[in-house]
Amino acid sequence: MALSQPATFNEEWSDERVFAYLNQLPPEGVNGDFHVLYHAFKHMRPNDYERLLTKFTADDRDVNATNPEGQRIHEVIMQYPRQSEGFLEVLAKFA
């Protein structure tokens, strides 16, 4: 039987870990800024997402970038009502 890493919850993320998401390469055909925003949403908590967005916008990146379907990140996040709590409020600060 394979061993797996135990789940950890509410661990503090370092700046290095949070900001590493800024370097995520998008799949072909996906806007790089949108990919960073989406990938971070799927893996971070709202407070870490806010830290990321602070640097993201300071670097003049586009918080209104769209996916191939033309949706902005807040439109995609609204499709996940259970997970969206906190994220939409964070995004509103940067809109």
N, C-alpha and C positions, 0 to 999 in steps of 0.2 A: 504494500500500500504506500502510495506517495505521501510525503509530508507536505503540508501547505503552511503558508505563513499565517499566523493568527491575525484576525481582524483587529484593527485599532480604530478607536473613535475619538473624536475631539482632540487629536494631537495638534500641536502648534506647528504650522508650516513656516519654514524659514523663507526669507526673501528670495534666496537662491532657488528654492523649489517653486515658489509662486511665479517668479519672473522667468523661469525656464519655459513656461508656456508661451512666452512672447516669441520664441524661436521655433515653434511648431511649424513644420512644413505642410502645406495643404495638399490634398490629392489633386490630381490634374483637373482643371476646370473649376476649382473652388477658390474664391477670393481668399487670400492669405489672412486678411484682417478678420473676416467672418469666421474662418476656421479657428483662429485663436480664441475668439469670443465663445464659440460653440463648444470647443474642446474643453476650455476652462469651466464653462457652465456645467458640463457633464461630470467634472471631477472635483470641483471646489465647493466650499461652503460660501455663503454670501459675503462674509467678512473678508475672506481671501480674494474673492472675485473683485471686491471693491479695491483692495490693494493693487491687484493686477490692472484694473481700469485706470487707476490713478497714474501709473507708469505708462500704460497704453496710450492714454490721451496726451500725456506730457511728451510722448514721442511722436505726436501728430499723426497717430493712426486713426482709422475711420471707424467710429463706433456705429455708424450707419451703413456699413458694408452689407452687401446682400449675398445670399447663397444663390446657386444656379436657378432656383425657382423664383428669385426676386424678393425673398423674404429677408427682413432685417432680424437681428438676433432677438429683439423683444417679441416679435411675432412668433418666432420658433419657441421661445421659452413659454409663452402663453399656452402652448399645446401640451405642456406638462404641468397641470395645475398642482399636483402634490409636491413637485420639486421646485416650482417657480417661486414659492414663498421667499421673500427677501431679495431675490435676484432682480425682480422688476423694479423694486424700490431703489436698489443700487444703480441700475441702468438709468433711472429717471434723473439721478444726480449728474449724469454725464451727457445727457441728451441735449 
